[in-house]
Amino acid sequence: ADGSRSLHGEVLGRASALRFIGGGTYRHTGDVRAGGDVGRQNATGYEELSGNLNVERSFGQRFLSAAVNVMEQREVPRTDRVASGTHLRYNYDPQRMQLATIRFEDQTAHGWADAIQLTAFYNRQDEDREEIFAATPGTERRFSDSDLLTGGNAEAAVFLGAHRLVYGADYTTERIHSRRTDVNLATDIGTAKRGIYTDGATYQTAAIYLQDRFDLSRWLTPTLGLRYSGFRSTGAEETSVGTLNLDGTESALTASAALVVHARDWLNLMANVTSGFRAPNLDDISAFEVRGEGTEVPNPAAKSEHIDNYEIGTKIQTARLSGSAFYFTSSLSDLLVRTAGSFRGLDYFDANGNGQRDANERSVLQKRNVGSARVIGGEAALRYLLLPSLRIAGNATYTRGDDIGENIPLGKIPPVFGGASARWLSSHATQRWAEVAYAFAGSQRRLSVEDVRDTRIGPLGTDGWATVALRGGTMATGHLSISAALENLLNEKYKYHGSGVYRPGRQLVLHAEYTF
């Protein structure tokens, strides 16, 4: 239903103590034809290239490994902005990611550690974007943002009787570059503007942590952990947005405690308590962006968000039955909420500086620590071997979020969702298999103010849906496997909550894999 084509190639090998795997993927996705009466959705297709290489060398009980992953996507549309009519064009072109990791592991015993792991990593992300507002069709805004992050982790494990201690330290540093050019499409003349973020801003994180897992008895296994984290942001600018100073630090000590009760050989009961916090990132404190519902301005004074999580549950595992069920609740405070704000004393962004609100001038939005919320939910999953060749499975998840301060629903909370399947697998050498799968989601009418303003959700929320799929495959030869799937058999019109694109309608998916 999206007319997509993809090709993946992979090579793996081993020579003495050296092993490697490398591969690449090309994918072309056309505009998606959704189910029901939606039809083909314009501005939903894109192209992607990706590749990876992993190499590992062993030296007895020591291992050295390196991994590289790269990806580039072209002409990736922001479909909801075009469909809502606010934009004539909204494309990410290109989006790139480069990720490299080097890791050393030592599993020989030392006086202070029984295992050591050292990791260094590099992550670069680049994103260019082109926008044409429907209100200003003669101007194209071109953004160019990049983020370079490097860092490392050192971790050691010590076994002391019934105790398994893990301790370590993390460090990362990153720098962003953000630029914008407004191009007059009639003259092709560009004018430099302030980017979305503060150009040249930096962000550092550092942490130390300790965790102890031990057996109180054959029935009880507690796990206790502590982590001290620090965050630092730097950056300053003098632009049309005003004087911004991003220099700031945030730190906190967080803790976790878990208990596993081994009630039976096949039954575990669990309880977990965890505290956490999220320091404001550079997007929170320096973003200046025209959004569909308003103009967001920076807030360098933003502080950390905090959360306390509580969870109880059980896991079972027998020869034929396995599953889990959990209930959780989270209390959040000092939430950064995008809410109505002011800029230079006005509740709208005065783009032309005339002191009057013109038709195209949007309300000012700003992220502030004004939120407190509670999230509760549960999830369960079961798998049962009905026959030696037939397995049935099912799962369901429910979440409810409430903004306590405003006494309204919390935004972007998904509805109840889940699925069920029955899978047959032949014991024959051809490994024939067949599956019928059912997936569903309920409707979501509990909406926040921001959900209502969001064109991907809107005041009516998201409708519930259910889909059925038939899948099967076999080994055609000793080297060739083929499979086919008839997805969305009933041609259901549906989309995920918060998505601006309806999912593909009824479609046939073919797959072939050859190994040698």
C-alpha positions, -999 to 999 in steps of 0.1 A, spaced: 0 0 0 30 23 1 47 9 -30 79 4 -10 109 -15 -21 138 -25 1 170 -44 -4 193 -56 24 227 -73 20 248 -87 48 282 -104 51 295 -122 82 325 -142 89 350 -156 113 388 -162 113 404 -176 144 398 -150 172 383 -124 148 346 -122 138 328 -95 119 294 -86 104 286 -59 79 256 -49 58 237 -22 40 201 -14 33 183 6 6 146 15 10 123 35 -11 88 43 2 61 58 -19 31 78 -7 10 56 16 -25 44 5 -44 41 37 -74 19 45 -111 28 44 -120 59 24 -87 78 30 -70 67 -2 -34 78 -11 -18 103 13 4 129 -4 38 137 11 44 105 30 71 88 9 109 90 14 142 72 6 167 57 30 202 43 29 219 27 59 250 6 67 267 -11 96 300 -28 104 308 -47 136 342 -63 143 353 -82 175 387 -96 184 392 -119 214 423 -123 234 415 -151 258 391 -136 284 396 -101 269 376 -87 240 380 -56 218 351 -46 195 342 -17 173 310 -8 156 299 18 130 264 26 120 254 52 94 220 62 80 207 89 56 171 97 47 160 120 18 129 140 12 112 130 45 79 150 48 62 163 79 29 151 65 5 166 91 18 202 85 10 199 47 -23 181 53 -35 207 78 -29 235 53 -4 255 74 25 246 50 29 241 13 61 223 19 78 208 50 106 184 42 136 170 61 163 167 34 186 152 44 186 135 78 219 118 87 232 98 116 267 85 123 273 63 153 306 47 163 315 27 194 347 11 207 345 -13 236 370 -32 257 359 -60 280 381 -78 305 366 -109 322 397 -119 341 397 -114 379 416 -84 394 419 -75 431 393 -47 427 371 -61 400 360 -94 385 350 -78 352 358 -45 335 342 -28 306 354 4 289 334 21 261 339 52 240 314 65 215 308 91 188 274 102 176 267 129 150 233 138 137 226 163 109 192 176 99 183 200 71 148 212 67 128 232 41 95 250 49 71 271 29 42 285 49 9 288 31 6 323 45 39 333 29 43 313 -3 70 334 -17 96 325 10 113 292 17 129 288 51 159 265 51 172 252 84 205 233 90 211 217 124 239 194 136 247 178 169 280 162 177 282 141 209 312 121 222 316 103 255 325 72 274 317 48 302 338 28 326 322 0 345 334 -28 368 317 -57 385 328 -74 418 315 -106 433 316 -106 471 299 -137 484 262 -134 476 267 -98 464 272 -87 428 284 -51 429 284 -30 397 299 5 397 310 30 371 311 64 356 296 81 325 306 113 307 293 129 275 299 163 258 280 177 228 279 208 207 251 219 184 252 242 153 220 257 142 214 280 111 186 293 91 183 311 57 151 327 43 151 325 6 130 348 -16 118 324 -43 112 352 -68 148 365 -66 166 334 -51 182 358 -26 188 344 9 188 362 42 206 347 72 183 343 103 187 329 138 184 291 138 161 270 160 187 266 187 216 288 200 244 282 176 275 268 192 258 258 225 273 229 245 260 204 269 279 181 292 268 152 315 287 133 341 276 106 365 288 79 389 267 50 400 267 19 422 243 -11 422 243 -41 445 223 -73 437 224 -100 463 205 -130 477 190 -127 511 179 -163 508 169 -187 481 135 -169 481 145 -133 481 168 -112 458 170 -74 464 187 -49 441 197 -15 454 212 13 434 224 49 436 233 74 409 246 109 411 243 129 379 253 164 369 245 184 338 260 216 324 249 238 296 268 267 280 260 292 253 252 328 247 239 350 219 226 384 211 200 382 184 165 393 174 152 368 200 170 388 227 200 382 250 202 346 259 226 331 284 224 293 286 250 288 313 237 266 340 241 234 360 217 208 374 225 178 396 207 152 416 211 120 435 186 93 424 180 58 438 163 26 430 152 -5 450 138 -38 437 128 -70 453 123 -104 436 104 -131 454 111 -166 440 78 -180 451 81 -211 430 106 -225 404 82 -212 378 69 -181 395 86 -148 405 69 -118 422 85 -84 418 83 -49 432 104 -18 422 107 18 434 128 43 414 134 80 416 146 100 386 150 134 371 155 150 337 175 181 334 165 206 307 182 200 274 192 225 248 159 221 230 140 230 262 161 262 270 170 276 236 145 265 210 129 293 189 105 279 164 72 287 147 48 259 154 13 251 141 -2 264 174 21 293 181 57 306 183 79 289 209 105 312 225 134 300 247 134 297 285 169 295 299 155 295 334 139 261 330 147 236 358 147 198 361 117 175 359 113 148 386 96 114 387 90 87 412 80 52 398 64 23 416 58 -11 400 46 -45 411 42 -76 390 48 -112 383 65 -134 358 58 -171 351 77 -197 331 67 -233 325 74 -257 297 42 -246 279 32 -213 295 51 -181 299 40 -146 307 41 -115 328 17 -89 343 26 -56 359 9 -26 374 28 8 376 22 43 388 44 74 383 43 107 401 58 136 381 66 171 393 81 203 379 71 191 344 82 213 315 50 221 298 47 241 266 22 267 277 12 303 269 40 328 276 51 363 268 79 379 248 89 415 253 57 420 273 34 407 246 14 374 245 20 372 207 52 373 187 54 407 170 73 396 139 73 430 122 77 451 154 47 474 148 32 468 182 0 455 168 -11 419 163 -14 411 126 -32 382 111 -2 359 107 13 366 141 10 336 165 6 333 202 38 330 223 45 296 237 72 287 263 83 256 282 79 262 319 81 240 351 44 243 359 32 207 356 25 179 380 11 147 368 3 111 377 5 82 353 -10 48 361 -12 17 340 -8 -20 335 4 -45 310 2 -82 305 15 -107 280 10 -145 277 24 -172 254 10 -208 255 22 -238 236 -12 -253 227 4 -281 206 41 -289 199 37 -270 166 11 -244 176 17 -214 198 -8 -188 208 0 -154 223 -16 -122 235 -7 -89 251 -25 -57 263 -13 -24 277 -34 3 295 -21 38 305 -39 68 320 -23 101 326 -36 131 345 -23 166 348 -29 172 385 -22 209 385 -47 217 357 -71 187 365 -71 177 329 -58 146 310 -20 144 303 -11 149 267 1 122 242 -12 93 264 -19 63 242 -52 44 244 -54 8 255 -38 -14 228 -26 -49 223 -30 -80 201 -32 -117 198 -17 -143 174 -16 -180 166 15 -194 150 21 -228 134 56 -240 128 63 -273 110 90 -296 123 99 -304 87 133 -294 73 115 -268 51 105 -249 83 71 -240 70 52 -216 92 19 -197 91 5 -171 114 -27 -152 119 -23 -119 139 -48 -95 154 -39 -60 167 -62 -34 182 -63 0 199 -91 17 217 -102 52 210 -86 81 229 -109 109 239 -90 120 270 -71 150 256 -49 178 269 -52 213 256 -21 208 235 -36 176 221 -66 195 209 -44 221 192 -23 194 176 -35 188 140 -24 151 144 -50 146 171 -75 175 172 -106 180 194 -122 147 184 -92 126 195 -82 93 178 -106 65 168 -102 29 179 -93 3 154 -86 -34 148 -66 -52 121 -60 -88 110 -30 -101 91 -21 -135 75 15 -145 72 35 -175 62 68 -187 48 91 -216 40 126 -226 31 124 -230 -6 159 -244 -8 188 -249 16 198 -213 9 166 -195 0 137 -186 23 106 -169 11 76 -154 30 44 -135 23 20 -114 43 -14 -100 37 -15 -71 60 -46 -52 71 -68 -78 56 -100 -59 63 -86 -26 48 -92 -8 81 -88 29 83 -65 36 113 -36 55 127 -16 55 159 -25 81 185 -4 112 178 5 102 143 -2 125 113 -3 96 88 -29 68 85 -14 33 83 -13 14 50 -45 -3 38 -48 -38 26 -14 -48 11 7 -78 1 42 -79 14 67 -103 -2 101 -112 12 130 -133 0 163 -140 17 193 -159 2 222 -170 23 255 -186 12 
